Amino acid sequence: MRELNGAPRVVDIDPTEFVEKRYGRAIGGVQIVRGDFARKYGYLHDVAKYQQPVEHPFGDFRDDIAYRDFVRSFGRIVGIDLPGMYRLRHGVKTHPG
């Protein structure tokens, strides 16, 4: 979605500008947990290291690995297909302007 005059709106996407990517494991931007699980367990609340401010605005991203391992401790992680889902990566400029 993109904001136009302060209101979110859907932006047309040209699927030919994207390449299919499949992940062999859950990683940061593509980790999804059920709402009831997230409400019950939160995000690494019992791990002091991940409850401290970080110097770099995004930290070191190791919390993604820790969270995946935490979720796995409750049972099997299941991959899902999400047709029509597009992941925009920051830091890679593909269009002028």
N, C-alpha and C positions, 0 to 999 in steps of 0.2 A: 504494500500500500504506500501511497505517496500522499502528502498533505497538499491540498489545493484550497487556498483561502481558509486555512485552519481546519478543514474537514478532511478526514482520510478518504481515499478513493482507490479503487483497483486500477492498476496500470497494466496495459497490454504487454505481454511478453512474447517475443518471437522465439519459439522453441529451437529454431535452427541455430541460435546464438549460444546454445548450451550443449554440453556434452554429458552423457550419462555417467554417473559415478556411483558405485556401490561400495559400501563400507563393510569390512569384515568384523567390525566391532563398533560399539557405540562410542562416539567422540563428541566433545563439547557441544557444538551447534546441532548435533543430530541425536542427542540423548533425550529420550522422552520417557517419562514415568507417569503412572496413573496418578490422578489428582488425590485419591485417598492415601496413596503411599507417600506422596510429597507432603500432604498435610500432617500425616502421622510422624514421619521421620525427618522432614526438613532436608537441608542440604549440608551434611557433615557438621551438624551442630555440636557433636561430641568430640570433634577433632580440633583442639585448640589452635593448631597451626593454621587452619583455614578460617579462623574467626578473628584474625589479626589484620590490621591495615597492611597493604603492600606498597612498595616504593614505585614499581611500574604500574601504570593504570590497569593493566590486565593480569598482573601477577605472572606466574610461570606456567600456568595451565595444567599443572600436575593435579589440581583438584578434580579435573575431569576424570583422570585415571583413578584417583581415590574414590570418587563417587561411583564410577562403574563397578569397582571392586566391592564397595559397600552394598550396592544394589544386588550384585551377584550373590552376596552372602545370604540373601533372603530366598534365593532360588535361581532358576534358569532365566537367562536373558533371552528374549525372543526378538528376532529381526522382523520388521514389517516393511511392506512396499507402500509407498505413498505416491501414487501416480499424480502427475501435475504439480509436484512440489519442486521448487527451484531454489537452490542455495546460492546466494550472492556472497562472494568472498571479498572481504575488505582487503585493501592493500594491493590489489591487482587492477591496474587501470587498463580497461579494454576498449573504452570509447573516448573519442576526443571531447574536450570541453570540460 
